[in-house]
């Protein structure tokens, strides 16, 4: 038996933020990231909508990129003091991921972080509150997923939490909010969405329910990401929906080692998550193709790429990703990104070992061990072709 889980309600389209006015409850706590939501007026708008719903409102502001355990625990303490029955998070993936984790420890204060990062090990949520997610970026799709990524800075490890319990109850996918993204963020989040859809299509738990979502997301990304990067307003709206479709796919099909690798270099070297995914994806496809070449060929066909056989189609797909990175000013290797070679070599065994242990590795279509992962990382650092 398999499972397919989504939020109960997804509200989308320009102005859908106003759905906050229809929430039913007594108290709402609103979690946001940096200053952009306040700067562009969305924080005040959301607070006012919640108050129109008759809710008492408290806020948690300033969630950092790559939120840490301390941020999560401090937020859960504030929730325990305020006792909300609705948790609303608005912002990028970091703000929503942090709020998901806060939710866990709000409902179960004695639960530990080490217990929470064991995949599908959470106790039943919604004993105290429901969760509403409102993304401000077009990439992570955390508003519809069963995932949250939290960094343990003491261990220098990003931990992906995976459990259907943390799938939001309501997602509000309002493109007006995402139109505030700077160009570099458009590029990184767009390639994150492309990676989500690609990995979902080849992941071990892909199904007839997830495949159409992944392929539709990929075709929409091909048609709209570059135009979105070049400030086309309609393309930005389509990208906001495409990333959501990709999220629905990977939340249920799961992911692969592109994400495992990105999680670990993000914690150690500070490479933004979407940028790391964009760098690693062509190398991972070259590694995985021995296990599932026909699946990547399916993607290439859907994108109308050239090729007379599966091998040629997969080559075309890799070339397409490289071309996207060129157009989006994303480097092709870790060295090109600016990572120091001595620092890379010093940390290689550490990131390789922890990437193998990452929750996303289990659903990768081809198995990998520490030695092979280190070899793959070396290819991504130097820009060497993967032929093993």
N, C-alpha and C positions, 0 to 999 in steps of 0.2 A: 504494500500500500504506500502511496506517495501523498504529498500534501502540497496545496497551492494556497498561499495566504497573501491578502492585500488589505489595505485599510478598508474600513466599512464604507467610507465616503471619500471621494476625491472631487474637490471643487476646482475648476480650472477656467482659464480665460481672464481677460483683463478685468480688473476690479473685483475679482473673487475674494479678495481679502475681507470684504464686507460681510462675508458669511459668519465672521466672528460675532456679529450682532445676534445671531440665532442660537448661540450656545446656551445650554441650560445648566445652571449650577449656582453655587454660592460664592466661591473664591477661585480666582484664576491667577496663576503665577506665570509670568512671561519672561523667557530666557532669550537673550540676544548676544551677539558677538561683540565686535568692535564698535566703531562710531558710525558706520555707513547707514545703518537703519535709522539712527537718530538724525544724522545729517540730511538724509533725503526725506524725512518726515514720516517714515513708515512706522517707527516706534510709537510716536504720538497717535497716529491714526489707529494702530492696533489697540492701544490702551483705551482710546475713546470708544471704539467699537465694543470692546469687552464691557466697558462701563454702561454702554447703551443696552447691553444684555442683562443689566442689573447685577453684575458681578463686582465684588471687591477685588481690586487688582494690586499685585505686588510685582516687582521686576528684579531680575538678576541680569546685570549688564557686564560686558567686558570679558566674555569667554574668549580665551586666546586661540589662535590657530594651533592645531594639534593639542587639544585640551588634555591636561594632565590629571592624575588621580586626585591631587589636592584640590583642584578646581571642582571636580565632581563631588568630593566629600563635603566641601564647604557649601556647595549649592544644595546638597541633600539636607544639610543641617538647617539652612534657611527655609526649605520646604517644610521640614518638621515643625519649625516655629510658626509658620504661617498656616499650615494645614489646608492646602488647596484641594479642590476636587476636580480641577481642570489644570493641566500643564500645557502651556503653549510655548513652542520654540520657533523663533523666526530668525533666519540668517543662513549662513553657509553650512556646509556639512559639519564643521567643528561645533558650532553652537547647538545644532540639533542632536549630534552625537553625544555631546556633553549632557544635554537635557535628558536624553534617554537613560544615560547611566545614573544621573541624579534620581530619576524616577525609581530605579531599582532600589537604591539605598534609602529613599524616602519611604517606600512601602515596606522594606525589610532592613531596618537600621543595623541589625546584627549580622547581615550577610556580608561576606568579605569580597574584596576585589579579586582575590585569587580564585574564589568560587565562581565569581561572575564571568570570568574569561574562559571557563570551561564551556565548550560549545553545547548549546541546548541543555543548559543546566540550571536555568533560572526558575525560581518559584513563580506561581501564578500571579501576574500583576492585575491591575484594575480593582484592587481591594480598596484603594483610597481615591484614585484619580484616573481620568482618561487622558489621552495624549493627542495634541494637535500639532502638526508640523507644517511650517511655511518656509519653503526654500527661497533663498535670495540668489543662488547660483544655479547654473544649468549643467550639472555634472554628477554630483554625488548621489542624488536620488534617495538620500536617507529618509525623505518624507514618506517613502513607500516600502522601505526595506526592514528586514529583521536583523540589521547590523548596526553597530556603533564601534568606532575606533577610538581608543583612549591610550594615551602614552604614559608609561611608567618611566619618568625621567631619571629615577635612581638606577633603574636597570638598563636604561637607554633602549627600551623596546616598545614598539607600538603593538597593542593588543586589539585584535578585532573581536568584539563580543558578537556572538551569533545566537539568536533565539527568537522564535516567532512571537514570543511575549512582547518584545519591544517594537514590533511593527505598529506604527501609529494608528490610532482609531480614525483620525481625520487628516487628510492632506489637503492643503490649499495651495494650488500651483498657479500663482498669479504672475504672469510675465512682466507686469509693470515693475515688480520688485527686482527681477533679474536684469532689467535693462540698465541698472546702475553699475553693472560690473565693468571694471577696467579691462582693456584689451588683453593683457597678459592672463588675467583670470578667465576670460572667455576662451582663450586658447587652451589653458590647462584643464579647465572643467569640461570643455568639449571633448578633449582627447580622453579624459577620464570616462566620459559617457561612452565613447567609442570602444574603449577597453572593456567596460562593463558588458556591453552587448556582445562583443566578440567572445569574451571568456564564458559568458552565459551560454552561448550557442554550442560551445565545445565541452563544457563542464560535464562531469560524470552524471549529474542529476538533471540534465536538460530533458525536456519532454515536449509533447505536442501542445502543452499549455504555454511553455516559455519560448519555444522556437519562433512563433510568429511575432511575438513582442520584440525579441532580439533583432530579427531581420528587418522589421519595420523601423525600429530605432536606427539601425545602421544605414538604411536608405535615406531616412530623414537627415541624419548627420551628414552624409555625403552631399546632400542637396543644400544644406543650410549652414554648416559650421563656418566655412570660409566667409560667406556673406555676412554671417553674424559677427565674425571677427572684424569685418570691414564696415561695421555700424549699420547694417540693414535691419531696420526695426522688425519687419515681418519675419525675417530669418531668426531673429532672437526669440520671437514667440514660438516658432516651430522647434527651436533647439530646447526650449524649456519643456516642451511636451515630449520631445525625443528622449531626453535624459530620464524622464519619468518612466517611459516605456522600458528603457534599458534597466532601470531599477526594479521594475516589476519582474523582469526576466531573471536578473541575477539573484534577487532575494530568494527565489525559489529554485533556480538551477544551481546556484552558488557560483564560485569564481575559480581562479587558478593561480599559478605561481607568479604571473605578472604582478598581481596584488601582494602576494607574499613577499616578493622582493622589494616592492615599493614601500610597504609598511616598514621594513627594516632599514632601508637607506634613509627614509624620512626621519626616523628617530635618531640615527647616528650622524648623518651628513646634512640633514635639513633640506633635502630636495623636496619641493612641493609635490604632493601626492599625484596630482594629475600629470605633472611634468615627468615624474619618475615612470608612471605608467606608459606615457608616450615614448619615452626612451627605450623601455624594456620590451614593449609589445612585439616589435619585429623579431627580436632575438628569441623570444619565447615561442612565437609561431614557428620559427625555424626548428626549435627543439621539439615542440609538440607534434609537428606534422607527421612524424614517423608513426604516431599513434592514431591520428585522426585527420589525415590529409583531406579526405573527402568532405569533412565538415567545413574546413576552411575554404575548400573549393565551392561549396554551396554558398558561402558568404560572397565570394568573388562573383559568382553567377548573379546573385541578387543585386549586386552593385554594378552589374553589366561591365565587368572588367574583362580584359582580353585573355584568351588561353584556349588551346585546343584539347588539353587534357588536364587532369587534376593538378599535376606538378606545375604546369604553366600558370594555371589559375591561382594557385597559392603564391607563386612568385609574384604575380601581378598584384595580389593583395598586399604582400609585404612592400612592394614598390609604392603602392598607393599610400600606405601609412607613412613611409619615408617622405613622400611628396607633401602629405598633409603637415608633417612636422616642419618641413622647409617653409611652407606658406605661413605657418603659425610662429615662426622664429623659435622653434624648440630644437635643442641640440640632439645629436644622434648617439652620443655616448656620455658616460659619466665624466670622462676626462674633458670632453668638450664643454660639459656643463661647468667645470671648474674644480672638480674634486682633486685634491692633491694625491699623487701616486703613493707617496709614503704612508699617508693616512689611510688610503684605500687598502694597501697591503697589510697594514697593522690591524685593520678591522675585518679583513676578508673572512677569516674563519668564523668570527662572531656573527656577522650578518648572514653568512651562508647557513650556519647551524640553525639560527633562529628563523630564517626563512623556511627551512624544511619543516620546522615545528609549527609554523603559522597555520591557523585554522583553514586558510584558503588552499593550502597545498593538498589537502585530502581529496578535493574535488577536481584537481588538475587531471587532464586526460592521460598524461604520461607520468609514471613514477619518477622520483628523483631522490638522490641521497646527498649527504653533505659534500662529498668530493665533487660530484657532478654539478651541484649548485654553485660551488666555488668556481668551477670552470666556466659556468654560464655567466656568473658575475664578472669574471675576467674578460669575457667577450664583450659584455656591455660597457666595461670600463675603457677598453682599448678600441672598440669598434671593429672587432674581429668577427668574421662570419661563423655562425654556429653550424657545425657539420658532424655532430655526434648525437 
